[in-house]
Amino acid sequence: MKKLALHWQILLGMVLGVLFALICSNFSWGSSFISDWVKPFGTIFINLLKLIAVPLILASLIKGVSDLKDISKLSLMGFRTIGAYMGTTVIAVSIGLLVVNTIQPGKSITEETRQELITNYSSDAQSKQADAKRQKEAGPLQSLVDIVPSNIVGAASKNTNMLQVIFFAIFFGIGLILIPEQQAKPVKDFFDGFNEVILKLIDIIMLAAPYGVFALLAALVVESPSTDLFKALGMYALSVIIGLLLMILIYILLVWVFTKKTPRFFVNGISPAQLLAFSTSSSAATLPVTMERVEEHLGVEKEVSSFVLPIGATINMDGTSLYQAVAAVFIAQAFGMDLSFGTQLGIIATATLAAIGSAAVPGAGMVMLVIVLAQAGIPEAGLALIFAVDRPLDMCRTTVNVTGDAAVSMIVGKSVGKLNDCPTEKKWDDNYHPISKEKK
């Protein structure tokens, strides 16, 4: 019998968790049984996600930055590529914050349910209030000072110091670029291997996701038995999709303005890669198809595409960043937290930098969301609210990631004179794989 795909397992775990909680709530012992014997497994799952956050940042970000070794030879292209990717990521996060603050999906939760959530996670709320008080008493540049750690071991010991870890990882990666390649190779080999180990650990953790969401949803339903949570969840999903659609329109507009290529030309050229990205939820798995479409159908020369697109698959996660911004504010709204303008600026910075370290594999965005939540002081247990619709949204945001890679490659190609006017055409099979001239 064919094994059920992981996203279906997670969805099944969610449904069973809700049903199990509804059944148990009819018995006097039900609530205490779930709290004592079921909820701890959800807590363990959340702790596993938090456990892997710092190692993931260190491994992925150091590897991603150090892989830019060719930037010395292609400095103009390199800086334009990184600048374009960082710029579109900031735009994506800003759009996410604009949409979620306009629609306010978390506000549809009733005050009664909100108070129950706050009571259940009162320690997190108190911690948030304490952090806000300290921030208010600090100087205007204290947030900038806090980014630079005095002790990386101490910074890595707390997920709330994630910006410090990101700063160190980028700084370390730059150091690897600047030293001779022969001396950097052993260190790079170590972090390459370390990164592979971390990605494998993520695979193992995600195998436990169905059981984790079962426990989390069961506890959530028992502790906050209200249907308005599910209504808010639908509004949250709608907010993410609206933001992603707006981001695709931004890409089309940027391509039109900077390359003078029509929207139809761009959409027709990249659509097969978009469909593959939607079905695989992995920009890394889609990379060969993205490169073929960009080179043969969008007119970007291989010299540019082979440099820009692999970097994009590593550091350009616009869709993921937008989703993280919407999810963070939605969870905060669900808990009745009013995020200040400064805190939301922090979300922009954290989501933008965390995108660089986000692995180009399914489910990695959820791990990176833990980082954004921790930095903003939002209870990580709120992840239980959004697990139900994460898989379909993951498919949508991966499509945006790949679209962004293609758009930036065209813009950079145009800026360095490597964008052709008449790309060649190739035939494609039904599975959107390029048909080679040679027999397989």
C-alpha positions in Angstrom: 0.0 0.0 0.0 1.3 3.4 -0.9 2.3 5.5 2.1 0.2 8.6 2.7 2.0 11.8 1.9 3.3 13.8 4.9 1.0 16.8 4.3 -2.0 14.4 4.3 -0.8 12.8 7.5 -0.6 16.2 9.1 -4.1 17.1 8.0 -5.3 13.8 9.3 -3.6 14.4 12.6 -5.3 17.8 12.8 -8.8 16.4 12.1 -8.3 13.5 14.5 -7.0 15.8 17.2 -10.0 18.0 17.0 -12.4 15.0 17.0 -10.6 13.4 19.9 -10.8 16.6 21.9 -14.6 17.0 21.1 -15.2 13.4 22.2 -13.2 13.8 25.4 -14.8 17.1 26.3 -18.0 15.2 26.9 -16.5 13.3 29.8 -15.5 14.8 33.2 -12.0 13.4 32.9 -11.5 14.4 29.3 -9.9 17.8 29.7 -7.5 16.7 32.4 -6.6 13.6 30.4 -5.7 15.7 27.3 -3.8 18.3 29.4 -1.8 15.7 31.4 -1.2 12.9 28.8 -1.7 14.4 25.3 -0.6 18.1 25.4 3.0 17.2 26.5 3.6 15.5 23.2 2.6 18.8 21.4 5.0 20.7 23.7 7.8 18.2 22.8 7.2 18.8 19.1 7.3 22.6 19.6 10.5 22.2 21.6 12.0 20.1 18.8 11.3 23.0 16.3 12.8 25.5 18.7 15.8 23.2 19.3 16.7 23.1 15.7 16.3 26.8 15.0 19.7 28.1 16.1 21.7 25.2 14.4 19.6 25.7 11.2 20.5 29.4 11.1 24.2 28.8 11.7 24.5 26.0 9.2 22.3 27.4 6.4 23.3 31.0 6.7 27.0 30.4 6.9 26.8 28.0 4.0 24.7 30.4 1.9 26.9 33.4 2.5 30.2 31.5 2.0 28.9 30.1 -1.3 29.0 33.6 -2.7 32.8 33.1 -3.3 32.4 34.1 -6.9 31.3 37.5 -5.8 34.9 38.7 -6.1 34.9 37.9 -9.8 31.3 39.0 -10.4 31.1 41.8 -7.9 28.8 44.0 -9.9 26.4 41.1 -10.6 26.8 39.7 -7.1 25.9 43.0 -5.3 23.0 43.7 -7.7 21.7 40.2 -7.1 21.9 40.3 -3.4 20.5 43.8 -3.3 17.6 42.8 -5.5 16.8 39.8 -3.4 17.0 41.7 -0.2 14.8 44.5 -1.6 12.1 42.2 -2.8 12.1 40.4 0.5 11.6 43.6 2.4 8.7 44.4 0.0 7.2 41.0 0.6 7.3 41.3 4.4 5.9 44.8 4.2 3.0 43.7 2.0 2.3 40.8 4.5 2.2 43.2 7.4 0.0 45.6 5.4 -2.5 42.9 4.5 -2.7 41.3 8.0 -3.1 44.7 9.7 -5.8 45.6 7.3 -7.8 42.4 7.4 -6.9 41.6 11.0 -7.9 37.9 10.9 -7.0 37.4 14.5 -9.5 40.0 15.6 -12.4 37.8 14.6 -11.7 35.6 17.7 -14.1 36.5 20.5 -12.9 38.1 23.7 -13.8 35.0 25.7 -11.6 32.8 23.6 -8.8 35.4 23.6 -8.8 35.5 27.4 -8.7 31.7 27.5 -5.6 31.7 25.2 -4.0 34.5 27.3 -4.7 32.5 30.5 -3.3 29.3 29.1 -0.1 31.0 28.0 0.1 33.7 30.7 3.8 33.2 31.2 4.5 34.0 27.6 2.3 37.1 27.8 4.1 38.3 31.0 7.4 37.8 29.3 6.2 39.9 26.3 5.1 42.7 28.7 8.5 42.7 30.5 10.3 42.9 27.1 8.1 45.8 26.0 8.9 47.6 29.2 12.6 47.2 28.9 12.5 48.3 25.2 10.5 51.4 26.2 13.2 52.3 28.8 16.1 51.7 26.5 17.6 54.3 24.2 16.6 54.8 20.5 19.6 52.9 19.2 19.4 50.0 21.7 17.8 47.7 19.2 20.8 48.2 16.9 23.2 47.6 19.8 21.4 44.4 20.6 22.0 42.9 17.2 25.7 42.7 17.9 26.4 40.0 20.6 29.2 40.2 23.1 29.2 36.4 23.4 27.9 34.1 20.6 27.6 31.2 22.9 25.3 33.2 25.2 23.4 34.5 22.2 22.8 31.1 20.8 21.5 29.8 24.2 18.2 31.8 23.8 16.0 31.8 20.7 15.0 35.4 21.5 18.5 36.4 20.5 18.1 35.1 17.0 19.1 38.4 15.3 22.4 38.1 17.1 22.9 34.6 15.8 22.0 35.8 12.3 24.6 38.7 12.6 27.3 36.2 13.7 26.5 33.8 10.9 26.7 36.5 8.2 29.8 37.9 9.7 31.4 34.4 9.9 30.4 33.7 6.2 32.0 37.0 5.1 35.2 36.0 6.9 35.2 32.7 4.9 34.8 34.6 1.7 37.8 36.9 2.4 40.3 34.2 3.4 42.2 32.1 0.8 39.9 29.4 -0.6 42.4 26.6 0.3 42.2 27.7 4.0 38.4 28.2 3.9 37.7 24.8 2.3 37.9 22.6 5.5 35.6 25.0 7.4 33.2 25.2 4.4 33.2 21.4 4.1 32.3 21.2 7.8 29.4 23.5 7.5 28.3 21.9 4.3 28.1 18.6 6.1 26.6 20.2 9.2 23.9 21.8 7.0 23.1 18.4 5.5 22.8 16.9 9.0 20.5 19.7 10.1 18.3 19.2 7.1 18.0 15.5 7.8 17.1 16.3 11.4 14.3 18.6 10.1 13.1 15.6 8.0 13.0 13.5 11.2 11.2 16.1 13.2 8.6 16.6 10.4 7.9 12.9 10.6 6.6 13.5 14.1 4.5 16.5 12.8 1.2 14.5 12.5 1.4 13.4 16.1 2.5 16.9 17.2 -0.4 18.6 15.6 -2.8 16.0 16.9 -1.6 16.8 20.5 -1.5 20.6 19.9 -5.0 20.8 18.3 -6.5 18.5 20.9 -5.2 20.7 23.7 -6.2 23.8 21.8 -9.8 22.7 21.3 -10.1 21.6 25.0 -8.6 24.7 26.3 -10.4 27.1 23.9 -13.5 25.2 22.6 -14.7 27.8 20.2 -15.5 27.7 16.5 -14.4 31.3 16.0 -10.8 30.0 16.0 -11.5 28.1 12.8 -13.2 31.2 11.2 -10.1 33.2 12.1 -8.0 30.5 10.5 -9.8 30.8 7.2 -9.3 34.6 7.3 -5.6 34.1 8.0 -5.3 31.8 5.0 -7.1 34.3 2.8 -4.7 37.1 4.1 -1.7 35.0 3.1 -3.1 34.3 -0.4 -4.0 37.9 -1.0 -0.4 38.9 0.0 1.2 36.3 -2.2 -1.0 37.4 -5.2 0.0 41.0 -4.6 3.7 39.9 -4.6 3.4 38.2 -7.9 1.9 41.4 -9.4 4.9 43.3 -7.9 7.3 40.9 -9.7 5.4 41.4 -13.0 5.5 45.2 -12.6 9.3 45.1 -11.7 10.0 43.0 -14.8 7.9 45.3 -17.0 9.6 48.5 -15.7 13.2 47.3 -15.6 13.3 44.9 -18.7 10.4 46.2 -20.8 9.2 42.7 -21.1 5.4 42.3 -21.1 3.5 40.6 -18.3 2.3 38.0 -20.7 5.8 37.2 -21.9 7.0 36.7 -18.3 4.1 34.7 -17.1 4.1 32.4 -20.1 7.9 31.9 -19.7 7.9 31.0 -16.0 4.5 29.2 -15.6 5.8 25.6 -16.0 8.3 26.3 -13.2 5.5 27.8 -11.1 3.4 24.7 -11.5 6.3 22.4 -10.5 7.1 24.6 -7.5 3.4 24.4 -6.5 3.4 20.6 -6.7 6.7 20.0 -5.0 6.8 22.9 -2.4 10.5 23.0 -3.0 12.4 25.8 -4.8 15.5 23.6 -4.7 13.8 20.7 -6.5 12.4 23.2 -9.0 15.7 24.8 -9.7 16.7 22.8 -12.9 13.4 23.7 -14.5 13.6 27.3 -13.4 17.0 27.6 -14.9 15.8 26.1 -18.2 12.8 28.3 -18.4 14.8 31.5 -17.6 17.5 30.7 -20.1 15.5 29.3 -23.0 12.2 31.2 -22.6 12.9 34.4 -20.8 16.2 35.2 -22.6 18.6 35.3 -19.6 22.1 34.2 -20.6 23.5 31.2 -18.7 26.4 33.2 -17.2 23.7 35.2 -15.3 21.2 32.4 -14.6 23.8 30.0 -13.3 24.9 32.6 -10.7 21.6 34.3 -9.8 19.2 31.4 -9.6 21.2 29.1 -7.2 21.7 32.0 -4.9 18.0 32.7 -5.1 17.1 29.2 -4.2 19.2 29.7 -1.0 18.5 33.2 0.1 15.4 34.4 -1.8 12.3 33.3 0.2 9.9 36.2 -0.4 6.8 34.0 -0.2 8.0 32.4 3.0 8.9 35.8 4.5 5.5 37.2 3.7 3.8 34.2 5.2 5.9 34.5 8.4 4.9 38.2 8.8 1.2 37.4 8.4 1.4 34.4 10.7 3.3 36.3 13.4 0.8 39.1 13.5 -2.1 36.8 13.3 -0.9 34.7 16.3 -0.3 38.0 18.2 -3.8 39.2 17.4 -5.2 35.8 18.5 -3.5 36.3 21.9 -4.7 39.8 22.2 -1.2 41.4 21.7 -0.9 44.8 20.1 2.4 44.8 18.3 4.0 48.2 18.3 5.4 49.8 15.1 8.9 49.1 16.4 8.1 45.4 17.0 6.7 45.1 13.5 9.9 46.7 12.1 11.7 44.0 14.0 9.6 41.4 12.3 10.6 42.9 8.9 14.3 42.7 9.8 14.1 39.2 11.3 11.9 37.7 8.5 14.2 39.2 5.9 17.4 37.9 7.4 15.8 34.6 8.4 14.8 34.1 4.8 18.5 33.8 3.9 18.9 30.9 6.2 15.6 29.2 5.2 16.3 25.8 3.6 14.7 25.4 0.1 12.8 22.3 1.2 9.1 21.7 2.3 8.3 22.6 5.8 11.5 24.7 6.5 9.4 27.9 6.7 7.6 26.6 9.7 10.9 26.1 11.5 12.0 29.7 10.5 8.7 31.0 11.8 9.8 29.9 15.3 12.6 32.4 15.0 10.4 35.3 14.0 7.9 34.5 16.8 10.7 34.3 19.4 12.3 37.5 18.3 8.9 39.4 18.6 8.1 37.8 21.9 5.0 36.0 20.6 4.1 32.6 22.1 5.5 29.8 19.9 2.7 27.6 21.0 0.5 29.7 18.7 1.9 27.6 15.8 -0.9 25.2 16.6 -3.3 27.8 15.2 -1.8 27.7 11.7 -0.6 24.1 11.2 -3.9 23.1 9.7 -3.5 25.2 6.5 0.3 25.3 6.3 0.8 22.7 3.6 -1.4 24.3 0.9 0.0 27.7 1.8 3.5 26.2 1.6 2.7 25.3 -2.0 1.6 28.8 -2.7 4.5 30.6 -1.2 7.0 28.3 -2.9 5.4 29.4 -6.2 6.1 33.0 -5.2 9.7 32.2 -4.2 10.4 30.7 -7.7 8.7 33.6 -9.5 10.9 36.0 -7.5 14.0 34.1 -8.5 13.1 34.4 -12.2 12.1 38.1 -12.0 15.4 39.0 -10.3 17.4 37.0 -12.8 15.8 39.0 -15.6 16.4 42.3 -13.9 20.0 41.5 -13.2 20.5 40.1 -16.7 19.2 43.3 -18.2 21.4 45.5 -15.9 24.6 43.7 -17.1 23.6 43.4 -20.7 22.9 39.7 -20.6 19.2 39.6 -21.4 18.4 38.5 -25.0 15.5 39.8 -26.9 14.6 36.6 -28.7 15.0 33.5 -26.5 14.8 30.2 -28.2 11.8 27.9 -27.8 11.8 24.3 -26.6 9.1 21.8 -26.3 8.0 20.5 -22.9 6.5 17.2 -21.9 3.4 16.8 -19.8 5.3 16.8 -16.6 7.0 20.1 -17.4 10.5 18.6 -17.8 12.6 19.9 -20.7 12.9 17.4 -23.5 16.6 17.0 -24.2 17.9 16.7 -27.7 19.7 13.6 -26.7 17.9 10.4 -25.9 17.7 9.5 -22.3 
